[in-house]
Amino acid sequence: MKHEIFYKNPKTILNKGTGFLSGYTHSLNPYTGCSFGCSYCYVREMPVSLFREGEWGHWVDVKNGAAHVLQKELHRAKAKGNVTIFMSSSTDPYQPIEHKEKVTRSLLEVMVEDPPDFLLVQTRSPLVSRDIDLLQLLKDKVRVSMTIETDREDIRKHFTPYAPPISARLKTLQQLAEFGIPAQVAIAPLLPSTERFAEILRPLVNRVCIDDYFMGDGRGGKRTHKMDLQALYRKLEMEEWYHPSVYQMVYKRMRQYFSEEELFISQKGFEP
């Protein structure tokens, strides 16, 4: 997929945590847009995408000087009280452009020097392992949340053909564990998977969050419904997986390998 890259100079970088992210004081997005372009991404139905020329997934804005802006805003925010940050709410901080631009790394460097009370790094990219040196310095103030929606690579290719392979994400979780970086798996949104999914995850993490379209898109599934994802399920003849009750089946499968204290549903699993 061809991507257009633009460079912006943001005046602010920290946004107030609201709605699904109300458990956080702030959200932080190193980029606008996301080249992974996942079929089910609810951001497609948000103003940042709807009022922008070009299809979601085909463009990315790089935030120039983001670290300098964060340095000032973080200092001010901490002076007012606790600061908890969700990175990122509407992009992937480790999408391919990060290899070159290193905006996310520059933000982590700021937070290492002036740590927030808690930082959640939400990604589906193995590139997060590049920054293990910085994540280690944040110690228990950080958690990496790795999206792994399914254990089936054919399903991954059907719904998210431009996202990193599942095997690479699993290997990254192993690396994070070896270096003592707190991590969880976000089965979000859950896609068709096998009964072995829980067994595969068990050696890698002690925390799993399960979410779906109906709970997790911030509008009770309305944003996702507009995208007609049912058609993708029909093509696979797996329409039974597109239902509000499916998460319960996946939870039961996970429960065979994880305790109740290690399993979280939707919003609870993403909170500090």
C-alpha positions as CSV (number, residue, x, y, z in Angstrom):
1,M,0.0,0.0,0.0
2,K,1.3,3.5,-0.9
3,H,1.3,6.1,1.8
4,E,1.4,9.8,1.8
5,I,3.5,11.3,4.6
6,F,2.9,14.8,5.9
7,Y,4.7,16.8,8.5
8,K,2.8,18.9,11.0
9,N,3.8,21.2,13.9
10,P,1.4,20.6,16.7
11,K,0.8,23.2,19.4
12,T,-0.4,20.6,21.8
13,I,0.3,16.9,22.2
14,L,-1.6,15.8,25.4
15,N,-5.3,15.4,25.1
16,K,-7.7,15.0,28.0
17,G,-8.8,11.4,28.7
18,T,-12.5,11.1,28.0
19,G,-15.1,8.4,27.2
20,F,-13.5,5.0,26.9
21,L,-10.3,6.5,28.2
22,S,-11.8,8.3,31.1
23,G,-9.6,6.3,33.4
24,Y,-6.6,8.3,32.1
25,T,-5.9,11.9,32.6
26,H,-4.5,12.1,29.0
27,S,-4.1,10.4,25.7
28,L,-1.0,10.9,23.5
29,N,-0.7,10.3,19.8
30,P,2.7,10.6,18.1
31,Y,1.1,10.4,14.7
32,T,-2.2,11.2,13.1
33,G,-3.3,8.4,10.8
34,C,-2.1,4.8,10.7
35,S,-0.6,2.9,7.8
36,F,-1.7,-0.4,9.2
37,G,-5.2,0.5,7.9
38,C,-7.0,-2.3,9.8
39,S,-10.4,-3.0,8.3
40,Y,-12.2,-2.7,11.6
41,C,-10.5,0.4,13.0
42,Y,-13.2,2.6,14.6
43,V,-11.0,5.7,13.9
44,R,-12.2,5.4,10.3
45,E,-15.5,6.8,11.5
46,M,-14.0,9.6,13.6
47,P,-13.6,13.2,12.4
48,V,-9.9,12.8,12.1
49,S,-10.6,10.4,9.2
50,L,-14.0,11.5,7.9
51,F,-13.0,15.1,7.2
52,R,-9.7,14.2,5.6
53,E,-8.9,13.6,2.0
54,G,-7.6,10.2,1.3
55,E,-8.7,6.8,2.6
56,W,-7.8,5.8,6.1
57,G,-4.5,3.8,6.1
58,H,-3.1,5.7,3.1
59,W,-1.8,8.8,4.9
60,V,0.2,9.6,8.0
61,D,0.9,12.9,9.7
62,V,4.3,13.1,11.5
63,K,4.2,15.4,14.5
64,N,7.3,17.5,14.3
65,G,8.8,18.7,17.6
66,A,6.4,16.4,19.5
67,A,9.0,15.8,22.3
68,H,9.6,19.5,22.9
69,V,5.8,20.1,23.2
70,L,5.4,17.1,25.5
71,Q,8.2,18.2,27.7
72,K,6.4,21.5,28.5
73,E,2.9,20.0,28.7
74,L,3.9,17.1,30.9
75,H,5.7,19.4,33.4
76,R,2.6,21.6,33.6
77,A,0.2,18.6,34.0
78,K,2.3,17.0,36.7
79,A,2.2,20.3,38.7
80,K,-1.6,20.0,38.9
81,G,-1.7,16.3,40.0
82,N,-1.3,12.7,38.9
83,V,-0.7,12.1,35.2
84,T,-1.7,8.9,33.5
85,I,-1.2,8.5,29.7
86,F,-2.7,6.2,27.1
87,M,-0.4,6.0,24.0
88,S,-2.1,5.8,21.6
89,S,-5.8,6.2,21.2
90,S,-6.2,6.8,17.5
91,T,-2.9,5.6,15.9
92,D,-0.2,3.0,16.4
93,P,2.8,4.5,18.0
94,Y,5.0,1.9,16.3
95,Q,3.7,1.9,12.8
96,P,6.3,1.6,10.0
97,I,7.1,5.3,9.8
98,E,8.4,5.2,13.4
99,H,11.5,3.3,12.1
100,K,12.6,6.4,10.4
101,E,11.0,9.3,12.3
102,K,11.4,8.0,15.9
103,V,8.7,10.3,17.2
104,T,7.5,7.7,19.7
105,R,11.1,7.1,21.0
106,S,11.6,10.8,21.5
107,L,8.4,11.0,23.6
108,L,9.6,8.0,25.7
109,E,12.9,9.8,26.3
110,V,11.0,12.8,27.7
111,M,8.9,10.5,29.9
112,V,12.0,8.7,31.2
113,E,13.4,12.1,32.3
114,D,10.1,13.3,33.8
115,P,7.9,10.1,34.3
116,P,4.1,10.2,34.4
117,D,2.4,8.2,37.1
118,F,1.5,5.6,34.5
119,L,1.9,5.0,30.8
120,L,0.1,2.4,28.7
121,V,1.7,1.8,25.3
122,Q,-0.9,0.3,23.0
123,T,0.5,-1.3,19.8
124,R,0.5,-4.3,17.5
125,S,4.0,-3.8,16.3
126,P,7.2,-5.7,17.1
127,L,9.1,-2.4,16.7
128,V,8.2,-1.7,20.4
129,S,11.1,-4.0,21.3
130,R,13.5,-1.5,19.9
131,D,12.7,0.7,22.9
132,I,13.2,-1.9,25.7
133,D,16.0,0.2,27.0
134,L,13.7,3.1,27.7
135,L,10.8,1.0,28.9
136,Q,13.0,-0.6,31.4
137,L,13.8,2.8,32.9
138,L,10.1,3.4,33.5
139,K,9.9,0.2,35.6
140,D,6.4,-0.4,37.0
141,K,5.1,2.9,35.6
142,V,4.6,1.4,32.1
143,R,2.6,-1.4,30.6
144,V,2.9,-2.5,27.0
145,S,-0.5,-3.7,25.6
146,M,0.1,-5.9,22.5
147,T,-2.9,-6.4,20.3
148,I,-3.3,-10.0,19.2
149,E,-6.8,-10.5,18.0
150,T,-6.4,-14.1,16.9
151,D,-4.0,-17.0,16.7
152,R,-4.9,-17.7,13.1
153,E,-2.6,-16.0,10.5
154,D,-5.2,-16.6,7.8
155,I,-7.7,-14.6,9.8
156,R,-5.1,-11.9,10.4
157,K,-4.4,-11.5,6.7
158,H,-8.1,-11.4,5.9
159,F,-8.9,-8.5,8.4
160,T,-5.6,-6.7,8.8
161,P,-3.4,-7.6,5.8
162,Y,-0.9,-4.7,6.5
163,A,-0.4,-5.5,10.2
164,P,2.6,-7.4,11.5
165,P,2.4,-11.2,11.6
166,I,1.1,-12.9,14.8
167,S,4.3,-14.8,15.2
168,A,6.4,-11.6,15.3
169,R,4.1,-10.2,18.0
170,L,4.3,-13.3,20.1
171,K,8.1,-13.2,19.9
172,T,8.0,-9.6,21.0
173,L,6.0,-10.5,24.1
174,Q,8.7,-13.1,24.9
175,Q,11.4,-10.4,24.6
176,L,9.4,-8.0,26.8
177,A,9.0,-10.7,29.5
178,E,12.7,-11.5,29.4
179,F,13.6,-7.9,30.1
180,G,11.0,-7.6,32.8
181,I,8.7,-5.1,30.9
182,P,5.1,-5.3,32.2
183,A,2.9,-6.4,29.3
184,Q,-0.6,-7.7,28.5
185,V,-2.3,-9.1,25.4
186,A,-5.2,-7.2,24.1
187,I,-7.5,-9.5,22.2
188,A,-9.2,-6.4,20.8
189,P,-11.3,-6.7,18.8
190,L,-11.5,-10.4,19.1
191,L,-11.5,-12.2,15.8
192,P,-12.1,-15.9,15.0
193,S,-9.5,-18.0,16.8
194,T,-8.8,-21.6,17.8
195,E,-9.2,-23.3,21.1
196,R,-5.3,-23.2,21.4
197,F,-5.2,-19.4,21.7
198,A,-5.1,-19.4,25.5
199,E,-2.5,-22.1,25.6
200,I,-0.3,-20.1,23.2
201,L,-0.6,-16.9,25.3
202,R,-0.1,-18.5,28.7
203,P,3.7,-18.6,28.8
204,L,4.0,-15.0,27.6
205,V,1.8,-12.9,29.8
206,N,-0.1,-12.9,33.0
207,R,-2.7,-10.3,31.9
208,V,-5.2,-10.6,29.0
209,C,-7.8,-8.1,28.0
210,I,-10.8,-9.2,25.8
211,D,-12.7,-6.6,23.8
212,D,-15.0,-6.6,20.8
213,Y,-16.7,-4.2,18.4
214,F,-19.8,-3.8,20.5
215,M,-18.0,-2.7,23.7
216,G,-14.8,-1.2,22.5
217,D,-15.4,1.4,19.7
218,G,-16.6,4.1,22.1
219,R,-20.1,4.2,20.6
220,G,-21.6,0.9,21.6
221,G,-20.6,-0.6,18.3
222,K,-22.3,2.1,16.2
223,R,-19.1,3.3,14.5
224,T,-18.1,-0.2,13.6
225,H,-21.5,-1.1,12.3
226,K,-21.3,1.6,9.7
227,M,-18.3,-0.1,8.1
228,D,-20.2,-3.2,7.3
229,L,-17.8,-5.7,8.8
230,Q,-20.4,-8.4,8.5
231,A,-19.4,-8.7,4.9
232,L,-15.9,-9.7,5.8
233,Y,-17.4,-12.4,8.1
234,R,-19.8,-13.6,5.4
235,K,-16.9,-14.1,3.0
236,L,-15.4,-16.5,5.5
237,E,-18.8,-18.0,6.3
238,M,-18.1,-17.2,10.0
239,E,-20.9,-14.7,10.7
240,E,-21.5,-16.4,14.1
241,W,-18.3,-14.7,15.3
242,Y,-19.8,-11.3,14.7
243,H,-22.1,-11.2,17.8
244,P,-22.1,-9.5,21.2
245,S,-22.0,-12.8,23.0
246,V,-18.9,-14.2,21.4
247,Y,-16.5,-12.6,23.9
248,Q,-18.0,-14.9,26.6
249,M,-16.9,-18.0,24.6
250,V,-13.4,-16.6,24.2
251,Y,-13.3,-15.7,28.0
252,K,-14.2,-19.3,28.9
253,R,-11.4,-20.6,26.7
254,M,-9.0,-18.2,28.3
255,R,-10.3,-19.1,31.8
256,Q,-8.9,-22.7,31.2
257,Y,-5.3,-21.2,31.4
258,F,-5.7,-17.9,33.2
259,S,-7.2,-17.0,36.5
260,E,-10.1,-14.5,36.9
261,E,-7.6,-11.9,38.3
262,E,-5.6,-12.2,35.1
263,L,-8.5,-11.6,32.7
264,F,-10.2,-8.3,32.0
265,I,-13.1,-7.3,29.8
266,S,-13.1,-4.2,27.6
267,Q,-12.5,-0.9,29.3
268,K,-11.3,-2.4,32.6
269,G,-8.4,-4.1,30.8
270,F,-7.0,-0.8,29.4
271,E,-7.2,1.2,32.6
272,P,-4.1,2.1,34.7
